[in-house]
Amino acid sequence: MDSDGQLELYDRLAARLKEAHTRVRTLQVPEGVRVALTRKLLVVTAASKHDPAGAERRLARLMTDIDEGRFPAERGGGRDGQRRRETGAAGSDGPS
């Protein structure tokens, strides 16, 4: 790929990544889902340094999933342990 084409790809990808991060930050989803989406975006961002064309494809798939309401599952309870309190697991705020 010529250097002009490569620069255009980098510019386009950088703009799309910035937009995607803003979009994820403003989504009305549980914090665990937001964290999972942010991690996916960070993986795409890291990949963009070595394979910008591949990263652009991955970002397009991720944004399509978000557009269609397909979000990753929450993993664990957040930093505040909300999931543990809701399920009554050990370490909850309720009586033992």
Buried (B, 14 or more C-beta within 10 A) or exposed (E): EEEEEEEEBBEEBEEBBEEBBEBBEEEEBBEBBBBBBBEBBEEBBEBBEEEBEEBBEBBEEBBEBBEEEEBBEBEEBBEEBEBBBEEEEEEEEEEE
